[in-house]
Amino acid sequence: MNKEVDVYDYMNVIMKQLKKGVLITTKKDDELNTMTISWGKVGLEWNKLIFCSYIRPSRHTYEMLESGEFTINIPLEQSEDIKKIVAHCGSKSGRDTNKFEDLDLTLSEPMNIATPGIKQLPLTLECKVIYRQPQDKEAIFEDVKGGFYKNGNFHEMFYGEIVGAYIAE
Ligand SMILES: Cc1cc2nc3c(=O)[nH]c(=O)nc-3n(C[C@H](O)[C@H](O)[C@H](O)COP(=O)(O)O)c2cc1C
């Protein structure tokens, strides 16, 4: 069962958990993958409520995003299990392993898109990609660039219109 929620009621939770790591889940054809992110933001553009994520082209998730949609999976509390999930999904690639099987993750029933959420991180944002844009490397100030891009691999922004939000129970 999913309980629909208003994203505005969870802004604090989303931003606080993001810093610690949340999951972005993608489904392309029959394949499912998930990875940890801690860069992202919720905002308004074109009068749409958007979750923007920043994905490096080297990630398997980057290829999976050709599907045009993703879910953001956010824990409602921290625990050792959540830390383990975040660490595993942030260090292993879906090219090499099935992270759902590795961690016994349980899927929620999608509501408005084809991609499910993950019950262990129950606050789920369903997002449809409406805009994507590689970062302009010339426009990033040198002191901000720091050590982030020694080997290139500049993040690409994926703007997902939030078309559904629920807590998976
Ligand atoms: C805490 C944490 C936050 C991360 N945030 C991001 C991020 O915002 N963008 C990104 O491209 N990679 C990020 N990563 C790295 C990916 O999660 C990692 O490379 C992952 O193994 C890629 O999985 P995939 O190849 O299955 O897509 C983060 C890793 C950790 C541990």
The ligand as a MOL file (V3000), in Angstrom:
LIG
                    3D

  0  0  0     0  0            999 V3000
M  V30 BEGIN CTAB
M  V30 COUNTS 31 33 0 0 0
M  V30 BEGIN ATOM
M  V30 1 C 26.9050 9.4350 -0.3110 0
M  V30 2 C 27.0850 9.2870 -1.8130 0
M  V30 3 C 26.5350 10.2410 -2.6450 0
M  V30 4 C 26.6840 10.1440 -4.0460 0
M  V30 5 N 26.1210 11.1040 -4.8580 0
M  V30 6 C 26.2410 11.0080 -6.2080 0
M  V30 7 C 25.6180 11.9950 -7.0530 0
M  V30 8 O 24.9250 12.9260 -6.5980 0
M  V30 9 N 25.8130 11.8610 -8.3920 0
M  V30 10 C 26.5720 10.8500 -8.9540 0
M  V30 11 O 26.7090 10.7860 -10.1990 0
M  V30 12 N 27.1320 9.8800 -8.1620 0
M  V30 13 C 26.9740 9.9380 -6.8120 0
M  V30 14 N 27.5240 8.9690 -6.0000 0
M  V30 15 C 28.2490 7.8250 -6.6090 0
M  V30 16 C 27.3390 6.6920 -7.1080 0
M  V30 17 O 26.3300 6.3870 -6.1710 0
M  V30 18 C 28.1750 5.4160 -7.3760 0
M  V30 19 O 29.1620 5.6860 -8.3410 0
M  V30 20 C 27.3300 4.1990 -7.7820 0
M  V30 21 O 28.0760 3.0350 -7.5390 0
M  V30 22 C 26.8660 4.2340 -9.2380 0
M  V30 23 O 25.9890 3.1580 -9.4580 0
M  V30 24 P 25.4860 2.7100 -10.9220 0
M  V30 25 O 26.7310 2.4870 -11.8010 0
M  V30 26 O 24.7240 1.4330 -10.6840 0
M  V30 27 O 24.6180 3.8050 -11.4660 0
M  V30 28 C 27.3940 9.0520 -4.6030 0
M  V30 29 C 27.9420 8.0630 -3.7440 0
M  V30 30 C 27.7960 8.1730 -2.3620 0
M  V30 31 C 28.3720 7.1120 -1.4650 0
M  V30 END ATOM
M  V30 BEGIN BOND
M  V30 1 1 1 2
M  V30 2 1 2 3
M  V30 3 2 2 30
M  V30 4 2 3 4
M  V30 5 1 4 5
M  V30 6 1 4 28
M  V30 7 2 5 6
M  V30 8 1 6 7
M  V30 9 1 6 13
M  V30 10 2 7 8
M  V30 11 1 7 9
M  V30 12 1 9 10
M  V30 13 2 10 11
M  V30 14 1 10 12
M  V30 15 2 12 13
M  V30 16 1 13 14
M  V30 17 1 14 15
M  V30 18 1 14 28
M  V30 19 1 15 16
M  V30 20 1 16 17
M  V30 21 1 16 18
M  V30 22 1 18 19
M  V30 23 1 18 20
M  V30 24 1 20 21
M  V30 25 1 20 22
M  V30 26 1 22 23
M  V30 27 1 23 24
M  V30 28 2 24 25
M  V30 29 1 24 26
M  V30 30 1 24 27
M  V30 31 2 28 29
M  V30 32 1 29 30
M  V30 33 1 30 31
M  V30 END BOND
M  V30 END CTAB
M  END
